[in-house]
Amino acid sequence: MSNPARVAVIGAGAAGLATTKALLDIGADVVTYEKGDRPGGLWDRHNGSGLSPAYDSLHLNTSKCRTQFADHPMPADWVDYPSASLVAGYLADYADTFGVTGRIRFGSTVTRVEREETGARAGAWTVTTEDGGAGRYDAVVVANGHNWDPRLPEPGYPGTFDGVQMHAHDYRDPEIFRDRHVLVVGMGNSAMDIAVDASYVAASPVLLSARHGVHIVPKYLFGRPADATGGAIAGLPWRIRQRLAETMLRVAVGRPEDYGLPAPAGGLFQNHPTISDTVLHRLTHGEVVARPGIERLDGDRVVFTDGRAERVDTIVWATGYRVTIPFLSDRWIGADPEKLRLHHRVFHLDDPSLAFVGLMQSTGAALPVVEAQAKLVAAHLGGRYALPDVDERRRIADRTLRDARARWGEKRPAMRIDFDAYIASVPRELAAGRKRLAAHGGAFEPRLTGTEADTGTGTGTGTQAGGDTGTNTSTDASASPTTDEVSA
């Protein structure tokens, strides 16, 4: 590139690492801002950001072959579902292998990202950091993840509770539950993991409460990783895949109602399933006991909607996370980032020099998705891919949202993607963008030169000038067993 784009990437979790690598591949000048002291986002529980929700028993809930980066396969001798610590090491190795680590400004917190509206540099972006440093960029890629800002039930339940309350984000090991009477609220992956962990040390069977049910998928079906079984029918329309997969699941493990759990609120591939081999075992042995939703709190007891009152001294709220992008104003993300429409879940509709990688909720793993999104961003910023015009982008976004609502209802429809369909769509979108480029032009043109880039210097430890990151460790919700739908 004769005048390479200067790009800020915010977050050094899987999404930020993949984006930085893809941008380096096309010769862009990249600065990656990371609040923590190491790459890997949520997967490294020792990350200095303090935002990782990783716990001792955390493992992938998608198999390694369906989770790994295409550019950096996981070791062949690894188990099918590696631990969080292995994944953290894998991401660090990815960063080192592709020269990404040297581009990361660790210990940096972005506080503000603004577009210059007037003057010779109109359209360029200024990234400001907590220590007062600032850098100018041709483009900004937001990769700060959405599994770090805990969501509690809103409004809270009536009554008062005398015991300990905690969010699943703060859970690390089961010793805190020893000889306690534990209630876990939620039906997501971390809810199931925590309930199982607690059931081995608690004073009484662990109560598992939720208003709505989910499909529970074991990690293995018919001797193969469950997502590999699903991948074998990936080319079929999702309604047909749904019927086939639900039939296989009923044959293999039965229905959630057979274990005392509430019926799923929607069909498989419509609501995020919970992946667990162990919770059904603990339910059948009475060590975890299903309860309906909460009606009220009553001192040392919790009253459920069926009228039953149970002694509880510890409540774990496994009720999910807010999508929070604190460094962008409502001008760019609106009042609710969960509702932000994007072209191909990547490019801002008003200004595609602002892009997002990982701001999605996938039916499968996140790493292949963010890798594909990163390559889409790099192709655009490298002048190798032209987007549709703004009116067409809006029409596509409207149609995509309508289709998502028809499939997923009002639970984050703007963020939802079908894993296999999305992965297959990116090469087609890149090819279409190349045709648009050849026919009509419209390549991205950098606005800045290197001498115009920095207006201040941050104090991070990376090799680039320019500042810090906002509350940002990329947490890649869909790749992690910490993904919890709000089912409390």
ROPA-687794 format. One record per residue (C-alpha): x, y, z; residue number from 1. Coordinates in pm, 1 decimal, m for minus. Each point is the difference from the previous one (the first is absolute). Example, Ala and Ser with C-alpha at 12.3 -4.5 7.8 and 13.67 -1.06 7.14 Angstrom:
<rs>
<u 1230.0	v m450.0	w 780.0	k 1>
<u 137.0	v 344.0	w m66.0	k 2>
</rs>
This chain:
<rs>
<u 0.0	v 0.0	w 0.0	k 1>
<u 152.1	v 334.2	w m108.3	k 2>
<u m189.7	v 184.1	w 273.2	k 3>
<u m101.3	v m269.3	w 248.4	k 4>
<u m306.1	v 56.8	w 211.2	k 5>
<u 69.5	v 86.0	w 362.4	k 6>
<u m244.6	v m200.3	w 210.6	k 7>
<u m81.6	v m15.6	w 370.8	k 8>
<u m124.6	v m333.9	w 130.8	k 9>
<u m164.9	v 12.0	w 341.7	k 10>
<u 38.5	v m323.7	w 194.9	k 11>
<u 255.3	v m284.0	w m8.0	k 12>
<u m225.3	v m296.7	w 55.4	k 13>
<u m60.0	v m245.2	w m283.7	k 14>
<u m186.7	v 258.9	w m209.8	k 15>
<u 268.1	v 265.1	w 37.9	k 16>
<u 284.2	v m245.3	w m62.8	k 17>
<u m161.0	v m133.1	w m319.5	k 18>
<u m65.4	v 355.2	w m119.6	k 19>
<u 354.2	v 114.4	w 68.4	k 20>
<u 140.6	v m302.7	w m182.1	k 21>
<u m223.8	v 55.1	w m304.7	k 22>
<u 97.0	v 367.7	w m16.1	k 23>
<u 369.9	v m79.6	w 26.1	k 24>
<u m46.2	v m245.8	w m286.1	k 25>
<u m107.5	v 284.8	w m232.4	k 26>
<u 271.4	v 238.5	w 120.2	k 27>
<u m212.6	v 228.4	w 215.7	k 28>
<u 155.2	v 204.3	w 280.8	k 29>
<u m173.9	v m140.5	w 307.0	k 30>
<u m16.2	v 104.4	w 365.5	k 31>
<u m192.0	v m241.1	w 223.9	k 32>
<u m116.8	v 133.5	w 334.7	k 33>
<u m46.9	v m239.4	w 292.8	k 34>
<u m102.7	v 82.7	w 354.0	k 35>
<u 162.5	v m315.7	w 138.2	k 36>
<u 360.5	v m113.6	w 18.2	k 37>
<u m14.3	v m292.1	w m247.4	k 38>
<u m187.2	v m120.0	w m308.7	k 39>
<u m292.5	v m238.0	w 17.8	k 40>
<u m289.6	v 193.9	w 150.8	k 41>
<u m233.5	v m201.7	w 217.3	k 42>
<u 185.1	v m327.0	w m45.3	k 43>
<u 289.9	v 100.9	w 226.0	k 44>
<u m133.2	v 26.6	w 353.3	k 45>
<u 323.6	v 167.5	w 110.0	k 46>
<u m38.9	v 286.1	w m248.3	k 47>
<u 79.2	v 327.7	w 173.8	k 48>
<u m318.0	v 157.1	w m136.5	k 49>
<u m193.3	v m171.7	w 279.5	k 50>
<u m284.1	v m62.9	w m243.7	k 51>
<u 44.7	v m369.2	w m78.3	k 52>
<u m288.4	v m221.2	w 115.5	k 53>
<u 206.2	v m318.2	w m42.1	k 54>
<u m25.6	v m258.4	w 280.2	k 55>
<u 191.5	v m316.0	w 87.5	k 56>
<u m231.9	v m241.4	w m181.1	k 57>
<u m50.3	v 213.4	w m311.2	k 58>
<u 49.2	v m186.3	w m329.5	k 59>
<u m101.5	v 63.4	w m356.2	k 60>
<u m361.7	v m85.4	w m66.3	k 61>
<u 71.4	v m33.4	w m372.0	k 62>
<u 246.2	v m261.2	w m121.5	k 63>
<u 353.4	v 103.2	w m91.6	k 64>
<u m43.8	v m82.1	w m371.4	k 65>
<u m303.2	v 228.5	w m18.1	k 66>
<u 157.9	v 268.0	w 221.1	k 67>
<u 356.1	v 45.2	w m120.2	k 68>
<u 122.2	v 274.0	w m230.6	k 69>
<u 41.7	v m129.7	w m355.8	k 70>
<u 337.7	v 175.7	w m12.4	k 71>
<u 121.4	v m161.1	w 323.6	k 72>
<u m142.6	v m348.1	w 72.4	k 73>
<u 0.3	v m126.4	w 356.5	k 74>
<u 247.1	v m282.3	w 70.5	k 75>
<u m119.9	v m335.1	w m133.6	k 76>
<u 69.7	v m174.4	w 331.7	k 77>
<u m225.2	v 231.1	w 201.1	k 78>
<u m324.7	v m132.8	w 140.0	k 79>
<u m320.2	v 93.3	w m182.9	k 80>
<u m102.1	v 257.0	w 263.1	k 81>
<u 312.0	v 176.6	w 133.1	k 82>
<u 9.6	v 187.6	w 329.3	k 83>
<u m4.2	v 378.2	w 27.8	k 84>
<u 368.4	v 0.9	w 92.9	k 85>
<u 87.0	v m191.6	w m317.9	k 86>
<u m207.0	v 240.2	w m208.6	k 87>
<u 169.8	v 297.7	w 166.8	k 88>
<u 338.3	v m146.6	w m91.8	k 89>
<u m121.3	v m70.3	w m353.5	k 90>
<u m103.2	v 364.9	w m45.3	k 91>
<u 332.3	v 124.2	w 139.0	k 92>
<u 183.7	v m230.8	w m241.2	k 93>
<u m213.2	v 128.1	w m288.4	k 94>
<u 93.3	v 356.8	w 91.8	k 95>
<u 372.0	v m83.0	w 14.1	k 96>
<u m1.5	v m212.9	w m316.6	k 97>
<u m146.8	v 272.0	w m219.3	k 98>
<u 180.0	v 301.0	w 147.3	k 99>
<u m311.7	v 131.2	w 169.1	k 100>
<u 139.4	v 27.4	w 354.3	k 101>
<u 239.5	v 278.1	w m95.4	k 102>
<u m289.1	v 208.4	w m127.7	k 103>
<u m192.7	v m11.6	w 326.9	k 104>
<u 8.4	v 291.6	w 240.9	k 105>
<u m63.6	v m179.3	w 328.5	k 106>
<u m123.6	v 172.7	w 312.6	k 107>
<u m197.4	v 249.3	w m206.3	k 108>
<u m360.4	v 106.9	w 41.6	k 109>
<u m179.8	v 183.4	w m278.2	k 110>
<u m235.2	v 261.4	w 134.8	k 111>
<u m121.6	v 166.3	w m318.7	k 112>
<u m15.0	v m63.2	w m373.9	k 113>
<u m112.4	v 292.3	w m214.1	k 114>
<u m10.6	v 78.0	w m370.7	k 115>
<u 140.1	v 329.6	w m122.2	k 116>
<u m287.1	v 175.6	w m175.7	k 117>
<u 170.2	v 301.4	w m162.6	k 118>
<u 328.7	v 106.8	w m150.3	k 119>
<u 255.0	v m178.4	w m212.2	k 120>
<u m23.7	v m317.5	w 209.4	k 121>
<u m380.8	v m18.4	w 6.2	k 122>
<u m99.1	v m362.0	w 38.3	k 123>
<u 313.9	v m103.6	w 187.1	k 124>
<u m35.3	v m139.7	w 351.2	k 125>
<u 157.6	v 111.2	w 326.9	k 126>
<u 46.7	v m263.6	w 270.8	k 127>
<u 54.9	v 145.0	w 348.5	k 128>
<u 126.9	v m199.9	w 295.0	k 129>
<u m28.4	v 10.5	w 375.0	k 130>
<u 346.3	v 150.5	w 44.1	k 131>
<u m73.6	v 287.1	w m239.3	k 132>
<u 173.9	v m143.9	w m305.8	k 133>
<u m170.3	v 24.5	w m337.1	k 134>
<u 56.2	v m141.7	w m347.0	k 135>
<u m150.8	v 75.6	w m341.1	k 136>
<u m111.4	v m283.3	w m224.1	k 137>
<u m154.4	v m59.8	w m338.9	k 138>
<u m224.3	v m267.3	w 149.4	k 139>
<u m96.2	v m155.0	w 333.7	k 140>
<u m94.8	v m362.7	w 64.2	k 141>
<u m192.6	v m65.1	w 321.9	k 142>
<u 83.0	v m346.7	w 136.0	k 143>
<u m64.3	v 47.6	w 371.1	k 144>
<u m232.7	v m296.4	w 48.4	k 145>
<u m325.9	v m22.1	w 192.4	k 146>
<u 46.7	v m248.4	w 283.5	k 147>
<u 150.8	v 229.1	w 261.1	k 148>
<u m278.9	v 231.9	w 126.0	k 149>
<u m222.2	v m218.0	w 224.1	k 150>
<u m375.3	v 29.6	w m35.4	k 151>
<u m220.7	v m55.0	w 304.0	k 152>
<u m378.0	v m50.3	w m12.9	k 153>
<u m176.4	v 327.5	w m70.0	k 154>
<u m207.2	v 85.4	w 187.7	k 155>
<u 131.1	v m192.4	w 298.7	k 156>
<u m222.9	v m249.5	w 176.0	k 157>
<u m214.9	v 125.7	w 288.4	k 158>
<u 101.6	v m64.4	w 358.1	k 159>
<u 333.4	v m13.6	w 176.8	k 160>
<u 265.6	v m268.4	w 14.5	k 161>
<u 224.3	v m63.0	w 301.8	k 162>
<u 266.5	v m205.5	w m175.6	k 163>
<u 272.2	v 52.8	w m259.7	k 164>
<u m81.5	v 105.4	w m356.1	k 165>
<u 249.8	v m16.5	w m286.3	k 166>
<u 2.0	v 9.3	w m377.0	k 167>
<u 142.5	v m294.6	w m194.3	k 168>
<u 266.8	v 239.2	w m129.8	k 169>
<u 162.7	v m5.1	w 345.1	k 170>
<u 6.8	v m378.6	w 41.8	k 171>
<u 342.0	v m169.1	w m0.6	k 172>
<u m10.2	v m330.9	w 193.2	k 173>
<u m258.4	v m200.0	w 196.9	k 174>
<u 155.9	v 42.2	w 345.0	k 175>
<u m213.8	v 310.0	w 55.0	k 176>
<u m303.3	v m233.7	w m1.3	k 177>
<u 129.5	v m250.2	w 252.9	k 178>
<u m270.7	v m83.0	w 255.6	k 179>
<u m227.7	v 267.6	w m144.2	k 180>
<u m358.7	v m18.1	w m126.2	k 181>
<u 39.2	v 115.6	w m358.3	k 182>
<u m243.1	v 132.5	w m259.2	k 183>
<u 119.6	v 58.0	w m357.0	k 184>
<u m228.3	v 215.4	w m213.9	k 185>
<u 23.1	v m44.3	w m375.9	k 186>
<u 16.1	v m269.7	w m265.0	k 187>
<u 309.8	v 95.7	w m197.0	k 188>
<u 329.9	v m181.3	w m18.7	k 189>
<u 160.3	v 160.2	w 302.2	k 190>
<u m317.4	v m57.0	w 205.5	k 191>
<u 26.1	v m371.9	w m68.2	k 192>
<u 375.2	v m11.8	w 63.4	k 193>
<u m34.1	v 183.7	w 330.6	k 194>
<u m295.8	v m208.9	w 116.3	k 195>
<u 193.7	v m319.5	w m72.4	k 196>
<u 315.9	v 129.3	w 171.8	k 197>
<u m195.7	v 109.4	w 305.6	k 198>
<u m188.2	v m330.4	w 23.7	k 199>
<u 317.2	v m180.1	w 114.1	k 200>
<u 61.4	v 223.5	w 302.3	k 201>
<u m333.1	v 161.3	w 94.4	k 202>
<u m188.0	v m86.5	w 318.3	k 203>
<u m312.7	v m99.2	w m193.4	k 204>
<u m100.8	v m63.4	w m360.3	k 205>
<u 65.9	v 305.8	w m213.7	k 206>
<u m314.7	v 173.7	w m118.9	k 207>
<u m5.0	v 101.2	w m368.2	k 208>
<u m266.4	v 258.8	w m76.9	k 209>
<u m121.5	v 145.2	w m328.7	k 210>
<u m322.2	v 140.6	w m139.9	k 211>
<u 66.2	v m139.5	w m346.6	k 212>
<u 167.4	v m316.5	w m117.6	k 213>
<u 268.2	v m66.4	w m258.4	k 214>
<u 112.4	v m298.5	w m201.3	k 215>
<u 284.2	v m183.0	w 173.3	k 216>
<u 246.4	v m154.3	w m242.9	k 217>
<u 265.0	v m246.3	w 120.3	k 218>
<u 351.8	v 54.7	w m126.4	k 219>
<u m10.3	v m333.7	w m180.8	k 220>
<u m277.9	v m145.2	w m213.7	k 221>
<u 37.4	v m349.1	w m145.6	k 222>
<u 369.7	v m8.4	w 86.1	k 223>
<u 89.4	v 330.9	w m167.7	k 224>
<u 15.5	v 361.6	w 123.4	k 225>
<u m354.3	v 129.6	w m17.2	k 226>
<u 84.2	v 303.2	w m211.4	k 227>
<u 177.1	v m223.5	w m253.7	k 228>
<u m322.2	v m195.9	w m29.3	k 229>
<u m181.7	v 326.7	w m62.2	k 230>
<u 264.6	v 107.9	w m249.4	k 231>
<u m73.4	v m307.4	w m209.7	k 232>
<u m345.0	v 141.5	w m83.4	k 233>
<u 113.2	v 363.1	w m21.4	k 234>
<u m91.2	v 39.1	w m368.0	k 235>
<u m371.0	v m62.5	w 59.2	k 236>
<u m257.8	v 275.7	w 68.4	k 237>
<u m3.9	v 77.2	w 369.7	k 238>
<u m358.6	v m120.0	w 52.5	k 239>
<u 93.6	v m343.5	w m135.6	k 240>
<u 322.2	v m0.2	w 205.2	k 241>
<u m208.3	v 89.1	w 303.4	k 242>
<u m237.4	v m295.3	w m41.8	k 243>
<u 284.4	v m243.1	w m61.9	k 244>
<u 207.9	v 126.4	w 292.6	k 245>
<u m293.4	v 2.1	w 242.0	k 246>
<u m82.6	v m357.1	w m97.2	k 247>
<u 360.8	v m111.2	w 55.1	k 248>
<u 4.9	v 179.6	w 335.6	k 249>
<u m324.2	v m164.2	w 121.1	k 250>
<u 131.2	v m342.7	w m99.8	k 251>
<u 334.1	v 57.7	w 172.3	k 252>
<u m100.9	v 168.8	w 328.9	k 253>
<u m375.1	v 61.9	w 3.7	k 254>
<u m167.2	v 333.1	w 74.8	k 255>
<u 92.4	v 254.9	w 271.1	k 256>
<u m341.6	v m63.4	w 155.6	k 257>
<u 103.8	v m361.4	w 59.9	k 258>
<u 254.6	v 134.4	w 248.7	k 259>
<u m239.7	v 237.7	w 175.0	k 260>
<u 115.7	v 305.6	w m194.4	k 261>
<u m236.4	v 243.6	w m170.1	k 262>
<u m80.2	v m58.0	w m365.8	k 263>
<u 217.6	v 196.7	w m243.9	k 264>
<u m143.0	v 338.1	w m90.1	k 265>
<u 79.9	v m50.4	w m369.3	k 266>
<u 133.1	v m250.8	w m245.3	k 267>
<u 359.7	v m114.4	w m31.8	k 268>
<u 204.6	v 248.2	w m207.9	k 269>
<u m239.9	v 275.8	w 107.8	k 270>
<u 111.8	v 45.3	w 358.6	k 271>
<u 358.4	v m60.0	w 107.1	k 272>
<u 17.4	v m356.7	w 135.3	k 273>
<u 186.9	v m93.2	w 313.7	k 274>
<u 289.6	v m239.9	w m54.8	k 275>
<u 51.9	v m233.8	w 293.9	k 276>
<u 82.0	v m365.5	w 52.0	k 277>
<u m21.8	v 18.1	w 376.7	k 278>
<u m309.9	v 190.9	w 108.7	k 279>
<u m241.4	v m272.3	w m111.2	k 280>
<u 202.7	v m254.5	w 197.3	k 281>
<u m17.7	v 214.1	w 315.5	k 282>
<u m373.2	v 59.6	w m51.9	k 283>
<u m72.5	v m371.9	w m29.3	k 284>
<u 192.0	v m60.9	w 323.4	k 285>
<u m182.5	v 274.3	w 189.9	k 286>
<u 313.5	v 204.9	w 66.0	k 287>
<u m137.7	v 283.6	w m214.9	k 288>
<u m373.6	v 66.9	w 24.4	k 289>
<u m203.0	v 204.5	w m249.3	k 290>
<u m220.6	v 282.1	w 123.4	k 291>
<u m224.4	v 244.7	w m189.2	k 292>
<u 46.9	v 376.2	w 0.9	k 293>
<u 30.1	v 206.7	w 316.4	k 294>
<u m304.4	v 175.9	w 141.2	k 295>
<u 169.1	v 183.7	w 288.7	k 296>
<u 287.6	v m1.7	w 246.5	k 297>
<u m83.6	v m59.6	w 365.5	k 298>
<u 296.8	v 32.2	w 236.8	k 299>
<u 172.0	v m337.6	w 5.4	k 300>
<u m248.5	v m148.9	w m245.3	k 301>
<u m91.6	v 37.5	w m364.0	k 302>
<u m362.6	v m38.3	w m105.6	k 303>
<u m54.4	v m143.3	w m347.8	k 304>
<u m292.1	v 50.8	w m235.6	k 305>
<u m141.9	v m344.2	w 86.3	k 306>
<u m40.4	v 115.9	w 362.7	k 307>
<u 289.2	v m205.6	w 135.0	k 308>
<u 238.7	v 175.1	w 240.3	k 309>
<u 356.3	v m128.1	w 38.2	k 310>
<u 282.5	v 83.2	w 235.9	k 311>
<u 280.0	v 178.7	w m187.5	k 312>
<u 307.7	v 182.1	w 125.3	k 313>
<u 180.4	v 55.8	w m334.6	k 314>
<u m153.5	v 118.6	w m327.8	k 315>
<u 198.7	v m6.3	w m323.2	k 316>
<u m151.6	v 218.4	w m270.5	k 317>
<u 105.1	v m161.4	w m329.3	k 318>
<u m207.4	v 251.8	w m191.3	k 319>
<u 229.9	v 110.5	w m277.9	k 320>
<u 173.5	v 320.1	w m100.7	k 321>
<u m80.3	v 340.8	w m137.6	k 322>
<u 146.8	v 109.4	w m330.0	k 323>
<u 202.7	v 304.2	w 99.2	k 324>
<u 218.0	v 220.1	w m220.8	k 325>
<u 86.4	v 284.6	w 237.3	k 326>
<u 235.6	v 191.5	w m229.1	k 327>
<u m251.3	v 61.3	w m282.4	k 328>
<u m281.7	v 253.1	w 26.0	k 329>
<u m365.8	v m64.2	w m79.6	k 330>
<u 69.4	v 170.6	w m333.8	k 331>
<u 166.6	v m326.6	w m105.7	k 332>
<u m162.2	v m276.8	w 204.1	k 333>
<u m339.9	v 139.9	w 94.8	k 334>
<u m158.6	v m44.4	w 341.1	k 335>
<u 42.9	v m379.4	w m6.1	k 336>
<u 303.6	v m156.4	w m172.7	k 337>
<u m183.8	v m333.7	w m16.5	k 338>
<u m225.3	v 156.9	w m263.7	k 339>
<u 278.9	v 143.0	w m214.2	k 340>
<u m48.0	v m101.3	w m363.2	k 341>
<u 316.5	v m56.2	w m202.3	k 342>
<u 79.9	v m104.5	w m354.2	k 343>
<u 85.3	v m369.7	w 17.0	k 344>
<u 24.3	v 42.1	w 381.2	k 345>
<u 322.0	v 196.2	w m55.5	k 346>
<u m28.1	v 346.3	w m158.8	k 347>
<u m178.3	v 302.2	w 146.9	k 348>
<u m278.3	v 104.9	w m233.7	k 349>
<u 84.6	v 371.8	w 20.2	k 350>
<u 378.5	v m28.2	w m25.5	k 351>
<u 159.9	v m338.0	w m77.2	k 352>
<u 340.8	v 126.6	w 116.6	k 353>
<u m149.5	v m88.2	w 339.3	k 354>
<u m22.3	v m378.5	w 13.4	k 355>
<u m88.4	v m260.2	w 262.4	k 356>
<u 145.1	v m349.6	w 32.9	k 357>
<u m166.1	v m240.5	w 242.3	k 358>
<u m314.8	v 204.8	w 63.8	k 359>
<u m220.8	v m299.2	w m73.3	k 360>
<u m158.2	v m302.3	w 162.1	k 361>
<u 73.3	v m316.9	w m193.4	k 362>
<u m169.2	v m338.6	w m4.5	k 363>
<u 351.3	v m147.0	w 10.1	k 364>
<u 353.6	v 99.9	w 87.1	k 365>
<u 121.2	v 359.4	w m15.8	k 366>
<u 362.3	v m34.5	w m114.7	k 367>
<u m70.2	v m101.1	w m361.7	k 368>
<u m259.9	v 276.7	w m19.8	k 369>
<u 230.6	v 275.6	w 124.3	k 370>
<u 275.7	v m129.8	w m227.2	k 371>
<u m234.8	v 31.2	w m299.1	k 372>
<u m116.7	v 344.5	w 111.8	k 373>
<u 360.6	v 113.3	w 43.4	k 374>
<u 81.6	v m100.9	w m357.3	k 375>
<u m303.3	v 194.8	w m120.9	k 376>
<u 121.1	v 310.7	w 185.3	k 377>
<u 353.9	v m42.2	w m134.3	k 378>
<u m121.1	v m40.1	w m358.7	k 379>
<u m198.7	v 323.8	w 28.2	k 380>
<u 272.9	v 204.7	w 166.6	k 381>
<u 257.9	v m142.5	w m240.1	k 382>
<u m195.8	v 126.1	w m299.5	k 383>
<u m82.3	v m350.0	w m123.9	k 384>
<u m372.9	v m7.6	w 72.6	k 385>
<u m270.7	v 259.2	w m64.5	k 386>
<u m313.2	v 11.6	w 208.3	k 387>
<u m346.9	v 46.5	w m149.9	k 388>
<u m115.5	v 360.6	w m6.7	k 389>
<u m153.7	v 136.2	w 319.0	k 390>
<u m363.1	v m47.9	w m111.7	k 391>
<u 66.4	v m361.6	w m92.9	k 392>
<u 178.6	v m60.5	w 332.1	k 393>
<u m307.3	v 124.9	w 182.0	k 394>
<u m232.3	v m218.5	w m207.1	k 395>
<u 216.6	v m302.9	w 72.5	k 396>
<u 10.7	v 82.2	w 372.9	k 397>
<u m379.4	v 39.6	w 10.3	k 398>
<u m51.6	v m333.9	w m174.6	k 399>
<u 252.3	v m174.3	w 226.0	k 400>
<u m174.4	v 132.7	w 310.8	k 401>
<u m341.3	v m112.9	w m125.2	k 402>
<u 133.5	v m349.0	w m65.2	k 403>
<u 166.0	v m9.9	w 342.6	k 404>
<u m320.7	v 100.8	w 176.9	k 405>
<u m190.8	v m268.3	w m187.7	k 406>
<u 248.2	v m259.1	w 127.0	k 407>
<u 109.8	v 128.0	w 342.3	k 408>
<u m274.5	v 235.8	w 111.2	k 409>
<u 100.2	v 304.0	w 205.6	k 410>
<u 298.1	v m150.1	w 185.2	k 411>
<u 286.6	v 202.3	w m148.6	k 412>
<u m116.4	v m55.4	w m359.5	k 413>
<u 242.4	v 258.2	w m142.0	k 414>
<u 295.4	v m193.1	w 143.4	k 415>
<u m105.9	v m351.1	w m99.1	k 416>
<u 177.6	v m199.3	w m267.8	k 417>
<u m18.0	v m359.2	w m116.5	k 418>
<u 358.0	v m126.7	w 34.1	k 419>
<u 20.1	v m218.4	w m309.6	k 420>
<u m200.5	v 234.9	w m220.7	k 421>
<u 208.1	v 299.6	w 103.5	k 422>
<u 335.1	v m172.6	w m56.2	k 423>
<u m117.8	v m105.8	w m346.6	k 424>
<u m124.3	v 352.2	w m78.8	k 425>
<u 328.4	v 186.1	w 52.6	k 426>
<u 183.8	v m134.6	w m308.1	k 427>
<u m307.9	v 85.8	w m208.5	k 428>
<u m7.3	v 351.6	w 144.0	k 429>
<u 370.5	v 47.1	w m71.7	k 430>
<u m51.7	v m115.1	w m360.2	k 431>
<u m294.9	v 236.5	w m41.4	k 432>
<u 210.7	v 283.8	w 140.9	k 433>
<u 275.6	v m68.8	w m249.8	k 434>
<u m253.2	v 15.7	w m285.0	k 435>
<u m137.9	v 329.9	w 130.6	k 436>
<u 354.5	v 132.0	w 20.6	k 437>
<u 75.8	v m98.4	w m358.2	k 438>
<u m327.4	v 141.2	w m131.9	k 439>
<u m44.4	v 318.5	w 196.9	k 440>
<u 311.4	v 61.0	w 209.1	k 441>
<u m60.5	v 114.0	w 354.9	k 442>
<u 315.8	v m130.6	w 163.6	k 443>
<u 79.7	v 125.7	w 348.3	k 444>
<u 254.0	v 283.4	w m8.2	k 445>
<u 210.7	v 78.4	w 310.5	k 446>
<u m19.3	v 361.6	w 109.6	k 447>
<u 309.0	v 23.3	w 218.3	k 448>
<u 372.0	v m34.8	w m37.8	k 449>
<u 219.9	v m131.2	w 278.9	k 450>
<u 107.2	v 350.9	w 101.0	k 451>
<u m361.3	v 99.1	w 68.3	k 452>
<u m82.6	v m294.4	w 221.7	k 453>
<u 77.2	v 86.8	w 360.2	k 454>
<u m100.8	v 297.0	w 208.7	k 455>
<u 120.5	v m146.7	w 326.5	k 456>
<u 176.4	v m300.1	w 149.4	k 457>
<u m151.7	v m259.3	w 227.6	k 458>
<u 179.9	v m195.6	w 268.6	k 459>
<u m81.3	v m352.3	w m117.0	k 460>
<u 275.0	v m252.3	w m53.8	k 461>
<u m62.0	v m79.7	w m367.9	k 462>
<u 221.7	v 115.1	w m282.5	k 463>
<u m239.2	v 252.9	w m153.2	k 464>
<u m80.8	v 357.5	w 98.6	k 465>
<u m349.3	v 117.5	w 53.8	k 466>
<u m160.1	v m96.1	w 327.3	k 467>
<u m230.3	v m239.1	w 177.2	k 468>
<u m316.6	v m208.8	w m11.9	k 469>
<u m346.6	v 32.9	w 140.0	k 470>
<u m139.9	v m257.9	w 231.2	k 471>
<u 105.6	v m265.7	w m238.4	k 472>
<u 110.1	v m351.2	w 13.0	k 473>
<u m148.4	v m171.8	w m300.0	k 474>
<u m211.9	v m276.4	w 145.1	k 475>
<u m157.8	v m169.3	w m303.0	k 476>
<u m324.7	v m104.2	w 159.0	k 477>
<u m97.9	v m277.4	w m230.2	k 478>
<u 328.1	v m186.0	w 34.3	k 479>
<u m27.0	v m33.7	w 371.5	k 480>
<u m195.6	v m201.1	w 253.9	k 481>
<u m49.7	v 332.2	w 181.1	k 482>
<u m270.0	v 98.1	w m249.1	k 483>
<u m324.2	v 28.7	w 200.0	k 484>
<u m335.5	v 96.7	w m135.6	k 485>
<u m201.8	v 203.9	w 248.3	k 486>
<u m237.2	v m271.9	w 107.9	k 487>
<u m35.3	v 92.7	w 364.5	k 488>
</rs>
